[in-house]
Amino acid sequence: MIRHFVRLGALTGALLVVASCAPKDVIPQNVANPDRFLFDRGEASLKKGKWIEAREYFKQVFDNYPQSPLRPEAKLGIADTYLGEKSSESLVLADSEYREFLTYYPRHARADYAQYKLAMTYFQQMKGPARDQTATREALTEFQAFFDRFPDSPLTPDVRKNWRIARDRLSDSELAVAQTYLRIGVLRGAGARLQGILKDDPNFTNRDAVYFELAELYLRTDNKTGKAQALPYFQRIVDEFTTSEYLERAQKRLKELNVK
């Protein structure tokens, strides 16, 4: 939480820039629902990717119409504009806006959406498997909060799809470390990493690579029992994958081991 406020403090300049970019449209006279007028303008700008313009329309609704039924939606609109920008600064601000929405309106009909998009602020910051995975872990934490709080949400299929991508990224990172250990001969460390992936993420999309590396590892570590340990992993590649870059090699290994 402290880290979150520190990051927000560093972005106050961005807020001042935004405040200077207010839309020039004037609300027509005799408009029955000026909050709706502004909100609709914000929605239209949001769809066109005009983030700053849309944000200012939404901010006018949120700041100037405290009794408006559109105020919660305007708060989400502000957050969506920051998420849409996808800069490192705007994603921090999006995080803050979604969190505030969940604080102010925890039982709102779109609280599930806010929680999903909160997770996406970290999802957008995920780095490649060879780099730091802090953002990936944060995204997974927020995705899990969604599953825990909104088990019946219609957004669940989309959330689960992105959760799988994030979970794969974390497992790919562990796999990359294990493969590095294999290259430099740290076999025990490699084995622990590979087994850890299968334990923590049994549905890992690239588990065929884990099976193959484990099987090859066992063949290298113990001539007496290595075959018995390796065979099931080669077989799992054949049984679970119709297409895999390891399939042909696994089939070849099975034939060799069975002959021996």
C-alpha positions as CSV (number, residue, x, y, z in Angstrom):
1,M,0.0,0.0,0.0
2,I,2.9,2.4,0.8
3,R,4.4,1.6,-2.6
4,H,1.1,2.4,-4.2
5,F,0.9,5.9,-2.6
6,V,4.5,6.7,-3.4
7,R,3.9,5.9,-7.1
8,L,0.8,8.1,-7.1
9,G,2.6,11.0,-5.5
10,A,5.1,10.9,-8.4
11,L,2.3,11.4,-10.9
12,T,0.7,14.6,-9.6
13,G,2.3,16.4,-12.6
14,A,0.4,14.2,-14.9
15,L,-2.9,15.2,-13.2
16,L,-2.1,18.9,-13.8
17,V,-1.5,18.3,-17.4
18,V,-4.8,16.5,-17.8
19,A,-6.7,19.3,-16.0
20,S,-5.5,21.7,-18.6
21,C,-7.0,19.7,-21.4
22,A,-10.7,20.1,-20.6
23,P,-13.2,19.7,-23.6
24,K,-14.4,23.1,-24.9
25,D,-18.0,21.9,-25.6
26,V,-20.5,23.9,-23.6
27,I,-23.7,22.1,-22.3
28,P,-26.6,23.4,-24.4
29,Q,-29.2,25.4,-22.7
30,N,-32.4,23.6,-21.6
31,V,-30.7,20.2,-21.6
32,A,-32.9,18.1,-19.2
33,N,-30.0,15.9,-18.0
34,P,-26.6,17.6,-18.3
35,D,-24.9,14.7,-16.5
36,R,-26.2,12.4,-19.2
37,F,-25.1,14.8,-21.9
38,L,-21.6,14.9,-20.5
39,F,-21.4,11.2,-19.8
40,D,-22.5,10.3,-23.4
41,R,-19.9,12.6,-24.7
42,G,-17.3,10.9,-22.6
43,E,-18.4,7.5,-23.8
44,A,-18.2,8.6,-27.4
45,S,-14.6,10.0,-26.9
46,L,-13.6,6.8,-25.1
47,K,-14.6,4.7,-28.0
48,K,-12.5,6.8,-30.3
49,G,-9.5,6.5,-28.0
50,K,-9.5,10.2,-27.1
51,W,-8.4,9.4,-23.6
52,I,-7.9,13.0,-22.2
53,E,-11.0,14.3,-23.7
54,A,-13.1,11.4,-22.5
55,R,-11.6,11.7,-19.0
56,E,-12.6,15.3,-18.6
57,Y,-16.2,14.6,-19.6
58,F,-16.3,11.8,-17.0
59,K,-14.6,14.0,-14.4
60,Q,-17.2,16.7,-14.8
61,V,-19.9,14.2,-14.1
62,F,-18.2,12.8,-11.1
63,D,-17.1,16.1,-9.6
64,N,-20.1,18.3,-10.4
65,Y,-23.1,16.0,-10.1
66,P,-22.8,14.2,-6.7
67,Q,-26.4,13.0,-6.8
68,S,-26.2,11.7,-10.4
69,P,-26.9,7.9,-10.9
70,L,-24.2,8.1,-13.5
71,R,-21.5,9.0,-11.0
72,P,-20.2,5.5,-10.4
73,E,-20.1,4.8,-14.2
74,A,-18.2,8.1,-14.6
75,K,-15.6,6.9,-12.1
76,L,-15.2,3.7,-14.1
77,G,-14.9,5.8,-17.2
78,I,-12.0,7.8,-15.7
79,A,-10.2,4.6,-14.8
80,D,-10.8,3.2,-18.3
81,T,-9.2,6.2,-19.9
82,Y,-6.0,5.7,-17.9
83,L,-6.0,2.0,-18.7
84,G,-6.5,2.8,-22.4
85,E,-3.4,5.0,-22.5
86,K,-1.2,2.0,-21.4
87,S,1.7,4.1,-20.2
88,S,3.5,3.2,-17.0
89,E,2.2,6.4,-15.4
90,S,-1.4,6.0,-16.6
91,L,-1.5,2.4,-15.4
92,V,-0.7,3.5,-11.9
93,L,-3.5,6.0,-12.0
94,A,-5.9,3.4,-13.4
95,D,-5.0,1.2,-10.5
96,S,-5.9,4.0,-8.1
97,E,-9.2,4.8,-9.8
98,Y,-10.4,1.2,-9.9
99,R,-9.4,0.7,-6.2
100,E,-11.4,3.8,-5.3
101,F,-14.4,2.6,-7.2
102,L,-14.3,-0.7,-5.3
103,T,-14.0,1.2,-2.0
104,Y,-16.9,3.6,-2.8
105,Y,-19.1,1.1,-4.6
106,P,-18.3,-2.4,-3.4
107,R,-21.8,-3.7,-4.2
108,H,-22.2,-1.9,-7.5
109,A,-23.4,-4.0,-10.4
110,R,-20.1,-3.4,-12.2
111,A,-17.8,-4.1,-9.2
112,D,-16.7,-7.3,-11.0
113,Y,-15.7,-5.2,-14.0
114,A,-13.7,-2.9,-11.8
115,Q,-11.9,-5.8,-10.2
116,Y,-11.1,-7.4,-13.5
117,K,-9.7,-4.1,-14.9
118,L,-7.7,-3.6,-11.8
119,A,-6.0,-6.9,-12.5
120,M,-5.4,-5.7,-16.1
121,T,-3.5,-2.7,-14.9
122,Y,-0.8,-5.2,-13.8
123,F,-1.4,-7.5,-16.7
124,Q,-0.4,-4.7,-19.1
125,Q,2.9,-4.3,-17.2
126,M,4.0,-7.9,-17.4
127,K,7.5,-8.5,-18.7
128,G,9.0,-11.3,-20.7
129,P,9.8,-14.7,-19.0
130,A,13.5,-13.7,-18.6
131,R,12.7,-10.5,-16.7
132,D,11.3,-9.6,-13.3
133,Q,7.8,-11.1,-12.7
134,T,6.5,-8.8,-10.0
135,A,3.8,-7.4,-12.2
136,T,2.8,-10.9,-13.2
137,R,2.4,-11.9,-9.6
138,E,0.4,-8.8,-8.9
139,A,-1.9,-9.5,-11.8
140,L,-2.5,-13.1,-10.6
141,T,-3.3,-11.8,-7.1
142,E,-6.0,-9.5,-8.5
143,F,-7.4,-12.1,-10.8
144,Q,-7.7,-14.4,-7.8
145,A,-9.5,-11.7,-5.9
146,F,-12.0,-11.5,-8.8
147,F,-12.6,-15.3,-8.7
148,D,-13.1,-15.2,-4.9
149,R,-15.4,-12.2,-4.9
150,F,-17.4,-12.7,-8.1
151,P,-17.6,-16.5,-8.8
152,D,-20.8,-16.1,-11.0
153,S,-19.7,-13.1,-13.0
154,P,-20.4,-13.2,-16.8
155,L,-16.9,-11.8,-17.2
156,T,-15.3,-15.0,-15.8
157,P,-14.4,-16.6,-19.2
158,D,-12.4,-13.5,-20.2
159,V,-10.8,-13.2,-16.8
160,R,-9.8,-16.9,-16.8
161,K,-8.3,-16.5,-20.3
162,N,-6.1,-13.7,-19.2
163,W,-5.3,-15.4,-15.9
164,R,-4.0,-18.4,-17.9
165,I,-1.8,-16.1,-19.9
166,A,-0.4,-14.6,-16.7
167,R,0.0,-18.0,-15.1
168,D,1.8,-19.3,-18.2
169,R,4.2,-16.3,-18.1
170,L,5.2,-17.1,-14.5
171,S,5.7,-20.8,-15.3
172,D,7.6,-19.9,-18.5
173,S,9.9,-17.8,-16.3
174,E,10.5,-20.8,-13.9
175,L,11.1,-23.0,-16.9
176,A,13.7,-20.6,-18.3
177,V,15.6,-20.7,-15.0
178,A,15.4,-24.5,-14.9
179,Q,16.8,-24.7,-18.5
180,T,19.6,-22.4,-17.5
181,Y,20.5,-24.6,-14.6
182,L,20.5,-27.6,-16.9
183,R,22.9,-25.9,-19.3
184,I,25.4,-25.1,-16.5
185,G,25.0,-28.5,-14.8
186,V,23.1,-27.6,-11.7
187,L,20.9,-30.6,-12.0
188,R,19.4,-30.7,-8.5
189,G,18.3,-27.0,-8.8
190,A,16.8,-27.7,-12.3
191,G,14.9,-30.7,-11.0
192,A,13.4,-28.7,-8.1
193,R,12.3,-25.9,-10.5
194,L,10.7,-28.3,-13.0
195,Q,8.9,-30.3,-10.3
196,G,7.7,-27.1,-8.8
197,I,6.1,-26.0,-12.0
198,L,4.1,-29.2,-12.3
199,K,3.0,-28.9,-8.7
200,D,2.0,-25.3,-8.8
201,D,0.7,-25.1,-12.3
202,P,-0.4,-28.6,-13.5
203,N,-2.2,-27.2,-16.5
204,F,0.7,-25.1,-17.7
205,T,0.3,-24.7,-21.5
206,N,4.0,-25.6,-22.1
207,R,4.2,-28.5,-19.7
208,D,5.4,-30.7,-22.6
209,A,8.8,-28.8,-22.3
210,V,8.8,-29.5,-18.6
211,Y,8.1,-33.2,-19.2
212,F,10.9,-33.5,-21.7
213,E,13.4,-31.6,-19.6
214,L,12.6,-33.7,-16.5
215,A,12.9,-37.0,-18.5
216,E,16.2,-36.0,-19.9
217,L,17.4,-34.9,-16.5
218,Y,16.5,-38.3,-15.0
219,L,18.4,-40.1,-17.7
220,R,21.5,-38.0,-16.9
221,T,21.4,-38.3,-13.1
222,D,21.0,-42.1,-12.4
223,N,21.8,-44.9,-14.8
224,K,20.0,-47.5,-12.7
225,T,16.7,-45.8,-11.9
226,G,16.8,-43.0,-14.5
227,K,15.0,-45.0,-17.2
228,A,12.1,-45.8,-14.8
229,Q,11.8,-42.2,-13.8
230,A,12.1,-40.8,-17.4
231,L,9.7,-43.1,-19.2
232,P,6.5,-41.7,-17.7
233,Y,7.4,-38.2,-18.7
234,F,8.2,-39.1,-22.3
235,Q,4.9,-41.1,-22.3
236,R,2.9,-38.1,-21.0
237,I,4.1,-36.0,-24.0
238,V,2.8,-38.7,-26.3
239,D,-0.5,-39.0,-24.4
240,E,-1.3,-35.4,-23.8
241,F,0.0,-33.6,-26.9
242,T,-1.0,-34.2,-30.5
243,T,1.3,-31.4,-31.6
244,S,4.5,-30.6,-29.8
245,E,8.1,-29.7,-30.7
246,Y,9.1,-32.5,-28.3
247,L,6.7,-35.1,-29.6
248,E,9.0,-36.7,-32.2
249,R,11.9,-36.8,-29.8
250,A,9.8,-38.2,-27.0
251,Q,8.6,-41.0,-29.3
252,K,12.2,-41.7,-30.3
253,R,13.3,-41.9,-26.7
254,L,10.5,-44.3,-25.8
255,K,11.5,-46.7,-28.6
256,E,15.1,-46.5,-27.5
257,L,14.4,-47.1,-23.8
258,N,11.9,-49.9,-24.5
259,V,14.5,-51.7,-26.7
260,K,17.1,-51.4,-23.9
